[in-house]
Amino acid sequence: MHLDAAAADRTFREEVQDFLDDHLTPELRQAGRRTMGICSPHEASQAWQKILYAKGWAAPSWPVEHGGTGWTPMQRHIFGTELNLADAPMLAPMGLDMVGPAIMGHGSAEQKDFYLPRILAAEDSWCQGYSEPGSGSDLASLQCRADKEGDDYIINGSKIWTTHAQYGTRMFCLVRTSRVGKQQEGISFILLEMETPGITVEPIITLAGNHEVNQVFFDNVRVPQANLVGGENQGWTVAKYLLEFERGGRAWGAKLRGALAELRRLAAARGLDRGTFGQRLAALAVNIQAVEYTEQRVIAELEATGRIGPASSLLKISAGTTLQAISELSVEAIGHYAAPYQPQAREWGSNVEPVGSADELVVMARYLDLRARSIAGGSNEVQRNIMAKLVLGM
């Protein structure tokens, strides 16, 4: 693990900073600062991805032959760090970080030629059909079925907690194509268009008052068999890869430092940055330093082996709990200014005047939204099981 930046990496960081200075508008930065959940408001996320695509930087982790940058793991980390420090909008991960790699690793040549350029250019908006009302962490128990009929599958069932399905033009979906053998052996990975007849999207309003997730219903939805990725009953192999891929590459350290800097500003404005409250701020800074060192370990392992090891599970837990702690202390710092419920003022491009300062606007909503951080993207319990198995041999 190397803590000192090489000269080439310092030059690269300056190039990224110059690009962000030139292309990140105040409106995009505001969208980045007000981000909750796994990505920024849809319009801002799409607009920023198209800017990055024009530069050739939309998919740093993709292979060069598919439109990637050819950057080293450290350069990718530097890029993510600078995006966080500059308040850039967070891109939706469903296309670039999930279904794109799945198609690269398991798709046919025709699927790669058709889908990958569209993902890069933000021509499609993807959503993920994994969780079901009775199948979350126990994903292998999913029941949404796909029955063969001629050259098609007929899909019936539902998916839940589907992020940005209201904007989605396409979905990658896990469906049950067989009940023979183990549960994992009867699952397939299929791509579908959200405008296909029989698909209904119902909104779920979160505790924070946001419409980020949905429940999606399938009623005799006809999808061509050619839309399978990886072959029939091979979906679990694809799904496991994506769940591992989802845990890497977040540049958590910079995100946490930015959140702590916001908290320090709120505290200083009220004379709370010293004494007992100041000690709690210092404890958070120590936690963030530990997260950054863990990130460096993950990067070093990725550079050495090409794989993200079990330390990424530790990183997910520690970063998530630290972010939750920052949000809790932020609510405590601003007191009654956390109370107003004003979702319209938080919307991208809104001209609604908020109650209190702009920094205070998202504090309570972010606190409520982050309650799900211990579950989303693989619960903390699942992460601990991964570490117990791979590190402790349990």
N, C-alpha and C positions, 0 to 999 in steps of 0.2 A: 504494500500500500504506500503510495507516494503522496505526501501532503504539499510538496512544493511544485508549483506550476512550471512546466517547461516553457521555454521562450516561444515555441510555436503555438502553444496553447494560449499564452498571453496575447499574441498577435491575433489569434482567432477570436478571442473574447472581445478585443477592440473592434474587430470587423462586425461582430454581432451587435455590439452596442451602437455602432454608427448606423447600421441598418435600422435598428429599432428607433433611434432618434429621428430618422428620416421618414419612417412609415407608420409609426404608431400615433394615430390622431388622438386628441383629447377625448373624443367620444369612445374610441376603442379602449383607451386606458380606464375610463370610467366603468365601462362594461367589465373589464378585468377586475377592478377593485370591488365591484358589487357581485362578483360571481359567488354563487352557492351551488352545492351539488358537484357533479363530476365535470361540468362544462359550463361555459358562459352562455348568455342568452343566444338563441339560435341564430338570429340575424347577425349578431356581432361575431359569433364563432365562424359562420360561413364567410363573412366578409374578410376576416383575418386569414382564414385558410387560403382564400384565393390570392391574397397578397403574398403569402409564403410560397404558394404554388408558382406564381410568376417568377419568384426568385430561385426556385428549385429547392426550397427548404421545407416543403410541406410534410415530408415523411423521412426524418433523419435516420430512423432505424431500418428503413427498407433497403434491400440490396440495390446497387447502382443500376443494374439491368432493368429494374422495375420502377425507376424514378427516384431512388434514394440518393443520399448525399455522399456516401463513402466515408463519413466521419468515423473517428475512433469512438469507443465508449466514453472516454473522457471529454471529447469534443461535444458529444451528444448531451452529456451532463452539463457542460458549460452553457450550451445553448438553452437547455431547460431552465438553468439557474437564472440566466439573463432575462428570459421571458418572464419568470416570476418576479424578479426584481423590478422590471419595467411595467408591471401590471398589464401585461398582454392578455387578451382574452384566452381562456382555455378552450382548446379545440375539442369537439366531441370525439371521444375515443372509439366509438363503435365501428367506424369505417377504417380509419388509419391504423389503429392499434389492435383491432380485433379481427374483423372479417377479412381485411386485406392480407394480413399474415396467414390466416387460415387458407385463403385461396392460393397464396404463393406456395404454401407447404403441401396442400392436399388437393387443390383444384385441377381441373383439366386445362389443356392449353387454350381451349376456346373460352373457358371461364376467365383465365388470366388476361387474355387479350381484350375481353369485353369489359370486365368489372374494374380491373386495377387502374386504368387511366381515368375512369369516371370517379373512383374514390379519391384519387390524388387531386383532381380538379374541382372537387366538391360539387360535382354534377348530381350526385345522389346523396340523400340523407338516410343513414342506416340506423336501425334500432335492433336490439338484441332480444330474442324470444327464448329465454332460458327458464327463469323461475315460474312456478305455477302456484295457485292457492295452497296446494298441499305438498309442494316440492320446492324448498328453498335451498338450505344447506345440504339436504338429502336430494340432490339434483337427479340422481339416478332413478328415483321413484317416479319421475314425470309420467303423466298419463295422456297428454295431448297426442292423438294418434294420427297416423298417415296410412291409409289403406290404398293398395294398388287398384287402379281401374284403367285398363288399357295402357297408354303411355304416360299416364298421370298418377299422382297421388291425390287422394281426397282427405283433407285435413279437418279434424274436428277437435275442439277443446278450447283451452284458454291459456294465456300467459299473463303474468302480473309483474308489477314494478318495472314496466317497460319504459325506460327513459326515452323521452322525446319521440314516442310513437306518434304523437300528434303532428309532428313535422316529417315523419319518416316516409320516404318513397320506396324503401326496400327494407326487408328484415332478414336476418339470419336466425334460424330457428332450429331447436332440438325437438324432434318428434319421435314417437314410438312406432317403429315399423315391424317389431316382432315381440312376442311374449315368451319365446322359447329361450331357455338358459337363464343366465344371470341378467339382472336388470340392465346392466351396462351394455350387454351384448345386443340389445334390441333397439338401440337408439341411432337415429340418423340425423345428419346435419344438412339442412336444406335452405335454399334461398328463395324468397318470394317477393312479389310486388305488393305494396300495401293497398293499391287500388283494385286488387283482385276481388271480384264479387264474393260476398260472404264474410269479409273481415270488418269487424266493428271495433272502434277504439273508444273506450270510456275513460274519462279523466279521473285521476286520484289526486286530490288536493292534500299536500303534505302538512305536517304540523306547523311549518313555517308559513303556510299560506301560498305556497308555490304550486304551479301545475308543471311538474317535471316528469312525473311518472304516470303510468296508465295501466289499465287492464285491457287486454286485447282478446277478442272472441273470434273463433273460427267456426263457421257453419257451412260445412260442405265446400270448403275452399279447394279449388282445383289448381294443382301446381305440377308442371312437367317433371318427369323423372330426371330429365337432363339437368335439373337444378340441384341435384344431390352433389355435395362436396365430400370426396373421400370414399364414396360408395355406400351402398345400403348396409345398415347396421354397423357402420364404422364411425358414427358420430361422436362416441365417447372419446375416441382417440383425439379427434379435433378439439373437442370441448376441453379436455385436460390441458392441451397445449395453450389454448386461449386463456384459461384461468391462470396459468403460470405467467404468460405474457403480460396479462393485465396487472400483475403485481410489480412490474419493473418500470424504471425510467421516469419517476415522478419529480425528481429534483426537489425532494421534500425540504431540505435544509433551507433553501432560499424562500420557499413558501412560508415556512415557519418563522423565519427571521422577519419577513414582511409583516406577518400577523402580529408578531411581538412588537415591532416598531409602531404599528397602529395602536396597540394597547398602551405602549409607553407614552404616546402623544395624548391619548385620552386621560391617562393617569396624571401626567404632568400638568395638564390644563386644570386639574382639580387639586393639585398639591399632594397627590397620592404616590409620587414616584420615590418616596423615601420611607424610612421606618419599616414597619411590618409589611406593608404592601410592597415596598421596594425589595424586601427580601424575597417575597414570592415571585416578583419579576426576575430576580437573579436566579432563582431555582429553575424557572422556565428556560432561561438562557443556557444554563448548564445542560438541561435536557436536550435542547436544540443542538448543542455542541456534540453530544453523544449521538444524536441522529445523524449529524453530518459525518462523523467518523464511521458510522455504520454504512452510510452511503458510499464512502470511499472503499470500504471492504467489498461491497457488492460490485462496484465498478472494477476493482482489482480482480475479483474472481471472474467477472465477465470477460475482461481482457485476456486472462490466462486460459480460461476453459471454453469461452463462448457460450456459457450457460449462466443463468441467474440461480444461485444456490438458495439454501434455506434461510440465509441471512435476510433475504427479501421479506420473509414472513415476519421476522423480528422488526424490520424497518416499518412494515405496514402497521403493526401494533403500536410501536413507540411513537411514530409520527402522528398517527390518528389520535392517540390518547393525549399527546401534547397539544395538538390543535384544539381538542375539546377543552382542555384545561385553560388555554388562552381565551377561548370564547366565554367560559364561565367567569373568568376574572374580568373580562371586558364588560359583561353585564353588571357585575358588582361595581365596577368603576363608574359607570354612567348613571347608576341608580334609576330614578324615575324616568329618565329619558329613554330607557329601554322599552317602556310600556307602549307607546303609540304603535298601532297596527296600521301600516301605510304601504301596502304592496304596490299601489299605483306609482308612488314616488320612487320605487326601486326599479321600475321597468326601464329598459334601455331606451334612450331617447325621450324619456318623459320630461315634461316641463312642470310637473307638480312640485310645489315647494314643500320640502320635508319639515316636520316638526323637529327642532334641534338641528345639529350640524350634519353635514353629509357623512362624516365619519361615524356618527351615532346611528345613522339611518338603518344600517344592516346588522347592527350588533345583536339584537334579540332574534331576528330572523335567522342569522347565521348560527347562533347558539342552538336554536331549535332544529335547524337543518342538520347540524353536526351530531345530533343524538344518534343518527343512523350510521355514523362513521364506523362504529364497532361491528356493524353487520354488513354493510355494502361492500361489494368487491371481494367477498370471502370473509366470514365473521372472524373475530378474534379467537374464538374457540377452535375454528377450523385451522387458523394459522398456528395455534399452539400444538394442535395435533400433528401438523406437518413437521414442526420442529422436533416434537417428541419422537417421531418416526425416523426422520433423516439425520438428526443430530445425536439423539440419545439412544436410538435403536430400540425404542419401545414398541 
